[in-house]
Amino acid sequence: MTRPDAALSARSRIAKWLCLWFGVGLLRPAPGTWGSAAAVLLGLGLHRIGHFPLLAAATIAVTAAGFWAVRVHTAGLSDPDRSEIVIDEVAGQWLALCFPSAGFMLAGLPASSFPYPGWLAAFALFRLFDIWKPWLVGRADRRGDAPGVMLDDLWAGLMAGVTTMILAAIAHMVLL
């Protein structure tokens, strides 16, 4: 039989390692950018293995895990938005990558192809919106609570994904 404090400690450790994305959040400088870069690399791998459906499923899973882990890891802290927490960047970046991934799948491109302008734009735009914090991104960031830690990056990911697709449409109109 496990003692309740041992279970709580294991739960806290799991939450911490998820929040830090297995140590990526400890990289300096700019842990958020490191978290996003790691997410792009993992996202590309997920896309290659299972195309958009696998990336979308992983995005949903990491988002759910992020809401739980951030709540557990930051319980009792006055400011839960700590720089070493990067699971929010992973969720937001994967959400941004879902847009070009779905576009590639709908265009009939094989999973082994992931043209670099799409993922590069999703990365750059996600970082821009996450740092700039326009509109709903800033509003979620100002909440100052555990859900706000995740929500601002999810809004940034959504904005980055939509903007990536708009830029892709413009680029394809110009190039055709």
CYANA upper distance limits for C-alpha pairs under 8 A (distance plus 0.5 A):
  2 THR  CA      6 ALA  CA      7.19
  2 THR  CA      7 ALA  CA      7.31
  3 ARG  CA      7 ALA  CA      6.99
  4 PRO  CA      8 LEU  CA      6.69
  5 ASP  CA      9 SER  CA      6.56
  6 ALA  CA     10 ALA  CA      6.72
  7 ALA  CA     11 ARG  CA      6.60
  8 LEU  CA     12 SER  CA      6.57
  9 SER  CA     13 ARG  CA      6.65
 10 ALA  CA     14 ILE  CA      6.69
 11 ARG  CA     15 ALA  CA      6.66
 12 SER  CA     16 LYS  CA      6.54
 12 SER  CA     72 VAL  CA      7.08
 12 SER  CA     73 HIS  CA      6.73
 13 ARG  CA     17 TRP  CA      6.73
 14 ILE  CA     18 LEU  CA      6.66
 14 ILE  CA     69 ALA  CA      8.23
 15 ALA  CA     19 CYS  CA      6.55
 15 ALA  CA     68 TRP  CA      8.08
 15 ALA  CA     69 ALA  CA      4.79
 15 ALA  CA     70 VAL  CA      7.47
 15 ALA  CA     72 VAL  CA      6.76
 15 ALA  CA     73 HIS  CA      6.11
 16 LYS  CA     20 LEU  CA      6.60
 16 LYS  CA     69 ALA  CA      7.41
 16 LYS  CA     70 VAL  CA      8.49
 16 LYS  CA     73 HIS  CA      6.10
 17 TRP  CA     21 TRP  CA      6.23
 17 TRP  CA     22 PHE  CA      5.38
 17 TRP  CA     23 GLY  CA      7.31
 18 LEU  CA     22 PHE  CA      6.57
 18 LEU  CA     65 ALA  CA      8.24
 18 LEU  CA     66 GLY  CA      7.76
 18 LEU  CA     69 ALA  CA      6.92
 18 LEU  CA     87 ILE  CA      6.97
 19 CYS  CA     25 GLY  CA      8.34
 19 CYS  CA     66 GLY  CA      7.35
 19 CYS  CA     69 ALA  CA      6.58
 19 CYS  CA     70 VAL  CA      6.69
 19 CYS  CA     73 HIS  CA      7.91
 19 CYS  CA     84 GLU  CA      8.21
 19 CYS  CA     85 ILE  CA      5.38
 19 CYS  CA     86 VAL  CA      6.41
 19 CYS  CA     87 ILE  CA      5.49
 19 CYS  CA     88 ASP  CA      8.33
 20 LEU  CA     24 VAL  CA      6.51
 20 LEU  CA     25 GLY  CA      5.12
 20 LEU  CA     26 LEU  CA      7.47
 20 LEU  CA     84 GLU  CA      6.39
 20 LEU  CA     85 ILE  CA      5.51
 20 LEU  CA     86 VAL  CA      6.10
 20 LEU  CA     87 ILE  CA      7.00
 21 TRP  CA     25 GLY  CA      6.83
 21 TRP  CA     35 GLY  CA      8.02
 21 TRP  CA     85 ILE  CA      8.11
 21 TRP  CA     86 VAL  CA      6.68
 21 TRP  CA     87 ILE  CA      6.15
 23 GLY  CA     27 LEU  CA      7.96
 24 VAL  CA     31 PRO  CA      7.64
 24 VAL  CA     34 TRP  CA      7.14
 24 VAL  CA     35 GLY  CA      6.50
 24 VAL  CA     38 ALA  CA      8.17
 24 VAL  CA     86 VAL  CA      8.00
 25 GLY  CA     31 PRO  CA      5.59
 25 GLY  CA     32 GLY  CA      7.61
 25 GLY  CA     34 TRP  CA      7.75
 25 GLY  CA     35 GLY  CA      6.84
 25 GLY  CA     83 SER  CA      7.86
 25 GLY  CA     84 GLU  CA      4.77
 25 GLY  CA     85 ILE  CA      6.33
 25 GLY  CA     86 VAL  CA      5.99
 26 LEU  CA     31 PRO  CA      7.07
 26 LEU  CA     84 GLU  CA      6.21
 27 LEU  CA     31 PRO  CA      6.00
 27 LEU  CA     34 TRP  CA      7.39
 30 ALA  CA     34 TRP  CA      7.05
 31 PRO  CA     35 GLY  CA      6.51
 31 PRO  CA     83 SER  CA      7.04
 31 PRO  CA     84 GLU  CA      6.68
 31 PRO  CA     86 VAL  CA      7.63
 32 GLY  CA     36 SER  CA      6.67
 32 GLY  CA     83 SER  CA      7.52
 32 GLY  CA     84 GLU  CA      8.14
 32 GLY  CA     85 ILE  CA      8.46
 32 GLY  CA     86 VAL  CA      6.38
 32 GLY  CA     89 GLU  CA      6.87
 33 THR  CA     37 ALA  CA      6.56
 33 THR  CA    127 ARG  CA      7.56
 34 TRP  CA     38 ALA  CA      6.61
 35 GLY  CA     39 ALA  CA      6.61
 35 GLY  CA     86 VAL  CA      5.92
 35 GLY  CA     87 ILE  CA      7.95
 35 GLY  CA     89 GLU  CA      6.39
 35 GLY  CA     90 VAL  CA      6.75
 36 SER  CA     40 VAL  CA      6.71
 36 SER  CA     86 VAL  CA      8.42
 36 SER  CA     89 GLU  CA      5.96
 36 SER  CA     90 VAL  CA      6.35
 36 SER  CA     93 GLN  CA      6.47
 36 SER  CA    123 PHE  CA      7.70
 36 SER  CA    127 ARG  CA      8.19
 37 ALA  CA     41 LEU  CA      6.93
 37 ALA  CA    123 PHE  CA      8.12
 38 ALA  CA     42 LEU  CA      6.71
 38 ALA  CA     90 VAL  CA      8.23
 39 ALA  CA     43 GLY  CA      6.20
 39 ALA  CA     89 GLU  CA      8.08
 39 ALA  CA     90 VAL  CA      5.51
 39 ALA  CA     93 GLN  CA      6.83
 39 ALA  CA     94 TRP  CA      7.11
 40 VAL  CA     44 LEU  CA      6.47
 40 VAL  CA     93 GLN  CA      7.41
 40 VAL  CA     94 TRP  CA      7.66
 40 VAL  CA     97 LEU  CA      8.15
 40 VAL  CA    119 TRP  CA      8.00
 40 VAL  CA    123 PHE  CA      7.63
 41 LEU  CA     45 GLY  CA      6.88
 42 LEU  CA     46 LEU  CA      6.69
 43 GLY  CA     47 HIS  CA      6.56
 43 GLY  CA     55 LEU  CA      7.01
 43 GLY  CA     94 TRP  CA      6.69
 43 GLY  CA     97 LEU  CA      7.68
 44 LEU  CA     48 ARG  CA      6.60
 44 LEU  CA    114 PHE  CA      8.09
 45 GLY  CA     49 ILE  CA      6.69
 46 LEU  CA     50 GLY  CA      6.48
 46 LEU  CA     51 HIS  CA      7.30
 46 LEU  CA     54 LEU  CA      6.72
 46 LEU  CA     55 LEU  CA      6.03
 47 HIS  CA     51 HIS  CA      4.53
 47 HIS  CA     52 PHE  CA      6.41
 47 HIS  CA     54 LEU  CA      7.21
 47 HIS  CA     55 LEU  CA      6.22
 47 HIS  CA    101 SER  CA      7.39
 47 HIS  CA    111 ALA  CA      6.74
 47 HIS  CA    112 SER  CA      8.45
 48 ARG  CA    111 ALA  CA      5.32
 48 ARG  CA    112 SER  CA      5.62
 48 ARG  CA    113 SER  CA      8.07
 48 ARG  CA    114 PHE  CA      8.48
 49 ILE  CA     54 LEU  CA      8.17
 49 ILE  CA    111 ALA  CA      7.57
 50 GLY  CA     54 LEU  CA      5.40
 50 GLY  CA     55 LEU  CA      7.72
 50 GLY  CA    111 ALA  CA      7.56
 51 HIS  CA     55 LEU  CA      7.06
 51 HIS  CA    101 SER  CA      7.32
 51 HIS  CA    102 ALA  CA      8.49
 51 HIS  CA    105 MET  CA      7.49
 51 HIS  CA    111 ALA  CA      5.65
 52 PHE  CA     56 ALA  CA      6.41
 52 PHE  CA     98 CYS  CA      6.97
 52 PHE  CA    101 SER  CA      5.72
 52 PHE  CA    102 ALA  CA      5.81
 52 PHE  CA    105 MET  CA      7.16
 53 PRO  CA     57 ALA  CA      6.62
 54 LEU  CA     58 ALA  CA      6.56
 55 LEU  CA     59 THR  CA      6.56
 55 LEU  CA     94 TRP  CA      7.72
 55 LEU  CA     98 CYS  CA      7.05
 55 LEU  CA    101 SER  CA      8.46
 56 ALA  CA     60 ILE  CA      6.80
 56 ALA  CA     94 TRP  CA      8.40
 56 ALA  CA     95 LEU  CA      8.06
 56 ALA  CA     98 CYS  CA      6.74
 57 ALA  CA     61 ALA  CA      6.71
 58 ALA  CA     62 VAL  CA      6.51
 59 THR  CA     63 THR  CA      6.49
 59 THR  CA     91 ALA  CA      6.32
 59 THR  CA     94 TRP  CA      6.24
 59 THR  CA     95 LEU  CA      6.74
 60 ILE  CA     64 ALA  CA      6.74
 60 ILE  CA     91 ALA  CA      8.47
 61 ALA  CA     65 ALA  CA      6.60
 62 VAL  CA     66 GLY  CA      6.28
 62 VAL  CA     87 ILE  CA      8.03
 62 VAL  CA     90 VAL  CA      8.09
 62 VAL  CA     91 ALA  CA      6.38
 63 THR  CA     67 PHE  CA      6.83
 63 THR  CA     88 ASP  CA      8.05
 63 THR  CA     91 ALA  CA      5.85
 63 THR  CA    150 MET  CA      8.25
 64 ALA  CA     68 TRP  CA      7.00
 65 ALA  CA     69 ALA  CA      6.41
 66 GLY  CA     70 VAL  CA      6.31
 66 GLY  CA     87 ILE  CA      6.35
 66 GLY  CA     88 ASP  CA      6.96
 66 GLY  CA     91 ALA  CA      8.13
 66 GLY  CA    150 MET  CA      7.44
 67 PHE  CA     71 ARG  CA      6.72
 67 PHE  CA    146 ALA  CA      7.92
 67 PHE  CA    147 PRO  CA      6.77
 67 PHE  CA    150 MET  CA      6.99
 68 TRP  CA     72 VAL  CA      6.77
 69 ALA  CA     73 HIS  CA      6.31
 70 VAL  CA     74 THR  CA      6.29
 70 VAL  CA     80 PRO  CA      8.30
 70 VAL  CA     85 ILE  CA      8.37
 70 VAL  CA    146 ALA  CA      6.36
 70 VAL  CA    147 PRO  CA      8.23
 70 VAL  CA    149 VAL  CA      8.12
 70 VAL  CA    150 MET  CA      8.47
 71 ARG  CA     75 ALA  CA      6.37
 71 ARG  CA    146 ALA  CA      5.81
 71 ARG  CA    147 PRO  CA      7.87
 74 THR  CA     80 PRO  CA      5.72
 74 THR  CA    146 ALA  CA      7.49
 75 ALA  CA     80 PRO  CA      8.33
 79 ASP  CA    144 GLY  CA      7.02
 79 ASP  CA    145 ASP  CA      7.82
 80 PRO  CA    144 GLY  CA      7.44
 80 PRO  CA    145 ASP  CA      6.62
 80 PRO  CA    146 ALA  CA      6.34
 80 PRO  CA    149 VAL  CA      7.73
 81 ASP  CA     85 ILE  CA      7.76
 81 ASP  CA    144 GLY  CA      7.70
 81 ASP  CA    145 ASP  CA      8.13
 81 ASP  CA    146 ALA  CA      7.86
 81 ASP  CA    149 VAL  CA      6.17
 86 VAL  CA     90 VAL  CA      6.99
 87 ILE  CA     91 ALA  CA      6.77
 88 ASP  CA     92 GLY  CA      6.59
 88 ASP  CA    149 VAL  CA      7.24
 88 ASP  CA    150 MET  CA      5.40
 88 ASP  CA    151 LEU  CA      8.45
 88 ASP  CA    153 ASP  CA      6.31
 88 ASP  CA    154 LEU  CA      7.97
 89 GLU  CA     93 GLN  CA      6.25
 89 GLU  CA    153 ASP  CA      6.51
 90 VAL  CA     94 TRP  CA      6.50
 91 ALA  CA     95 LEU  CA      6.66
 91 ALA  CA    150 MET  CA      8.40
 91 ALA  CA    153 ASP  CA      7.82
 91 ALA  CA    154 LEU  CA      7.18
 91 ALA  CA    157 GLY  CA      8.44
 92 GLY  CA     96 ALA  CA      6.79
 92 GLY  CA    126 PHE  CA      8.04
 92 GLY  CA    153 ASP  CA      5.31
 92 GLY  CA    154 LEU  CA      4.97
 92 GLY  CA    155 TRP  CA      7.89
 92 GLY  CA    156 ALA  CA      7.03
 92 GLY  CA    157 GLY  CA      4.85
 92 GLY  CA    158 LEU  CA      7.96
 93 GLN  CA     97 LEU  CA      6.70
 93 GLN  CA    122 ALA  CA      8.01
 93 GLN  CA    123 PHE  CA      7.30
 93 GLN  CA    126 PHE  CA      6.91
 93 GLN  CA    153 ASP  CA      8.36
 93 GLN  CA    157 GLY  CA      6.10
 94 TRP  CA     98 CYS  CA      6.62
 94 TRP  CA    157 GLY  CA      7.95
 95 LEU  CA     99 PHE  CA      7.79
 95 LEU  CA    154 LEU  CA      7.55
 95 LEU  CA    157 GLY  CA      5.79
 95 LEU  CA    158 LEU  CA      6.86
 95 LEU  CA    161 GLY  CA      7.55
 96 ALA  CA    100 PRO  CA      8.36
 96 ALA  CA    122 ALA  CA      6.10
 96 ALA  CA    123 PHE  CA      8.12
 96 ALA  CA    126 PHE  CA      7.34
 96 ALA  CA    157 GLY  CA      4.93
 96 ALA  CA    158 LEU  CA      6.33
 96 ALA  CA    159 MET  CA      8.13
 96 ALA  CA    160 ALA  CA      6.00
 96 ALA  CA    161 GLY  CA      4.61
 96 ALA  CA    162 VAL  CA      8.32
 97 LEU  CA    101 SER  CA      6.62
 97 LEU  CA    119 TRP  CA      6.81
 97 LEU  CA    122 ALA  CA      6.42
 97 LEU  CA    123 PHE  CA      8.31
 97 LEU  CA    161 GLY  CA      7.06
 98 CYS  CA    102 ALA  CA      6.40
 98 CYS  CA    161 GLY  CA      7.74
 99 PHE  CA    103 GLY  CA      6.72
 99 PHE  CA    161 GLY  CA      5.69
 99 PHE  CA    162 VAL  CA      7.57
 99 PHE  CA    164 THR  CA      8.08
 99 PHE  CA    165 MET  CA      7.36
100 PRO  CA    104 PHE  CA      6.51
100 PRO  CA    118 GLY  CA      6.21
100 PRO  CA    119 TRP  CA      7.50
100 PRO  CA    122 ALA  CA      8.39
100 PRO  CA    161 GLY  CA      7.83
100 PRO  CA    164 THR  CA      7.82
100 PRO  CA    165 MET  CA      7.28
101 SER  CA    105 MET  CA      6.76
101 SER  CA    114 PHE  CA      7.95
102 ALA  CA    106 LEU  CA      6.56
103 GLY  CA    107 ALA  CA      6.54
104 PHE  CA    108 GLY  CA      6.87
104 PHE  CA    109 LEU  CA      5.80
104 PHE  CA    110 PRO  CA      8.23
104 PHE  CA    114 PHE  CA      7.70
105 MET  CA    109 LEU  CA      6.17
105 MET  CA    110 PRO  CA      7.61
105 MET  CA    111 ALA  CA      7.89
109 LEU  CA    113 SER  CA      6.98
114 PHE  CA    118 GLY  CA      7.91
114 PHE  CA    119 TRP  CA      7.91
115 PRO  CA    119 TRP  CA      7.71
116 TYR  CA    120 LEU  CA      6.24
117 PRO  CA    121 ALA  CA      6.27
118 GLY  CA    122 ALA  CA      6.69
118 GLY  CA    164 THR  CA      7.33
118 GLY  CA    168 ALA  CA      7.98
119 TRP  CA    123 PHE  CA      6.61
120 LEU  CA    124 ALA  CA      6.63
121 ALA  CA    125 LEU  CA      6.33
121 ALA  CA    164 THR  CA      6.44
122 ALA  CA    126 PHE  CA      6.38
122 ALA  CA    160 ALA  CA      6.27
122 ALA  CA    161 GLY  CA      6.58
122 ALA  CA    164 THR  CA      6.33
123 PHE  CA    127 ARG  CA      6.75
123 PHE  CA    160 ALA  CA      8.48
124 ALA  CA    128 LEU  CA      6.64
125 LEU  CA    129 PHE  CA      6.61
125 LEU  CA    160 ALA  CA      5.49
125 LEU  CA    163 THR  CA      8.13
125 LEU  CA    164 THR  CA      7.98
126 PHE  CA    130 ASP  CA      6.42
126 PHE  CA    156 ALA  CA      6.27
126 PHE  CA    157 GLY  CA      6.09
126 PHE  CA    159 MET  CA      8.12
126 PHE  CA    160 ALA  CA      5.46
126 PHE  CA    161 GLY  CA      8.39
127 ARG  CA    131 ILE  CA      6.52
128 LEU  CA    132 TRP  CA      6.31
129 PHE  CA    133 LYS  CA      5.85
129 PHE  CA    134 PRO  CA      7.04
129 PHE  CA    137 VAL  CA      7.93
129 PHE  CA    156 ALA  CA      5.69
129 PHE  CA    157 GLY  CA      8.47
129 PHE  CA    159 MET  CA      7.93
129 PHE  CA    160 ALA  CA      7.54
130 ASP  CA    137 VAL  CA      7.66
130 ASP  CA    152 ASP  CA      7.79
130 ASP  CA    153 ASP  CA      6.67
130 ASP  CA    156 ALA  CA      5.95
133 LYS  CA    137 VAL  CA      5.39
133 LYS  CA    138 GLY  CA      4.95
133 LYS  CA    141 ASP  CA      8.29
133 LYS  CA    152 ASP  CA      8.27
133 LYS  CA    156 ALA  CA      8.05
134 PRO  CA    138 GLY  CA      6.00
135 TRP  CA    139 ARG  CA      6.79
136 LEU  CA    140 ALA  CA      6.56
136 LEU  CA    152 ASP  CA      7.78
136 LEU  CA    155 TRP  CA      7.04
137 VAL  CA    141 ASP  CA      6.71
137 VAL  CA    151 LEU  CA      7.99
137 VAL  CA    152 ASP  CA      4.96
137 VAL  CA    153 ASP  CA      7.47
137 VAL  CA    155 TRP  CA      5.90
137 VAL  CA    156 ALA  CA      6.36
138 GLY  CA    142 ARG  CA      6.60
138 GLY  CA    152 ASP  CA      7.19
139 ARG  CA    143 ARG  CA      7.29
139 ARG  CA    152 ASP  CA      8.08
140 ALA  CA    148 GLY  CA      5.53
140 ALA  CA    149 VAL  CA      8.12
140 ALA  CA    151 LEU  CA      6.27
140 ALA  CA    152 ASP  CA      5.37
141 ASP  CA    148 GLY  CA      5.97
141 ASP  CA    149 VAL  CA      6.93
141 ASP  CA    151 LEU  CA      7.93
141 ASP  CA    152 ASP  CA      5.76
142 ARG  CA    148 GLY  CA      7.89
143 ARG  CA    148 GLY  CA      5.98
144 GLY  CA    148 GLY  CA      6.69
144 GLY  CA    149 VAL  CA      8.01
145 ASP  CA    149 VAL  CA      7.16
146 ALA  CA    150 MET  CA      7.68
147 PRO  CA    151 LEU  CA      6.57
148 GLY  CA    152 ASP  CA      6.55
149 VAL  CA    153 ASP  CA      7.80
150 MET  CA    154 LEU  CA      6.83
151 LEU  CA    155 TRP  CA      6.63
152 ASP  CA    156 ALA  CA      6.67
153 ASP  CA    157 GLY  CA      6.47
154 LEU  CA    158 LEU  CA      6.64
155 TRP  CA    159 MET  CA      6.64
156 ALA  CA    160 ALA  CA      6.48
157 GLY  CA    161 GLY  CA      6.48
158 LEU  CA    162 VAL  CA      6.72
159 MET  CA    163 THR  CA      6.54
160 ALA  CA    164 THR  CA      6.45
161 GLY  CA    165 MET  CA      6.89
162 VAL  CA    166 ILE  CA      6.80
163 THR  CA    167 LEU  CA      6.62
164 THR  CA    168 ALA  CA      6.60
165 MET  CA    169 ALA  CA      6.63
166 ILE  CA    170 ILE  CA      6.79
167 LEU  CA    171 ALA  CA      6.53
168 ALA  CA    172 HIS  CA      6.58
169 ALA  CA    173 MET  CA      6.71
170 ILE  CA    174 VAL  CA      6.73
171 ALA  CA    175 LEU  CA      6.54
172 HIS  CA    176 LEU  CA      6.48
